[in-house]
Amino acid sequence: MSSLPAAAPGFESSRAYALNGGVVTRFSAATKASPEMMARVGVGNSAFQQQMRIAADPNAVDPAITARGRAVQAHTVFRQGGQVVAAVWRDGQTQMSNGLAARLDWSALERQTAALSDAQRRDVIAAAITKQLGGGVQVQRYGDSGAAPTRGAVIDEQAVANRAVRDGR
């Protein structure tokens, strides 16, 4: 690959730059940003400050994304002893506890459901979870439409149950 020498007006030849194609552009002190190019942020702008905190924190999650995720409704919720141990969500994700995920043959489920619709896939996964949990499981099936608990509500319920267990020790 060859370099093309490029010099912008106002640059001395001794200060020319070599580029792999393209042109060097020099901004002079006379070049000023127009008001349209500058964002105006007032003191106490909490939305801006929130965005900056999120942008600066590599572990931060966008609140809008979190809200959308928490709003997803359940397809099927599984309980043992009154506690939620698994859920299949209408967006196709699953949530499990008690080492259940490790007991399922996900490769076989993937092969078995490859040609199925998303709704059929959720049904097959819910059936596999029911089979794995056995007879002591309470299955609350909501399907793909109608009222159902949200992911956020189920997560909050689990958090309350977990706190109760920790506080009882």
Beta strands, then each sheet from edge to edge (+ up, - down):
strand 1: 4-6
strand 2: 17-19
strand 3: 74-80
strand 4: 83-89
strand 5: 94-96
strand 6: 138-141
sheet 1: 1+ 2-
sheet 2: 5+ 4- 3+ 6-
end
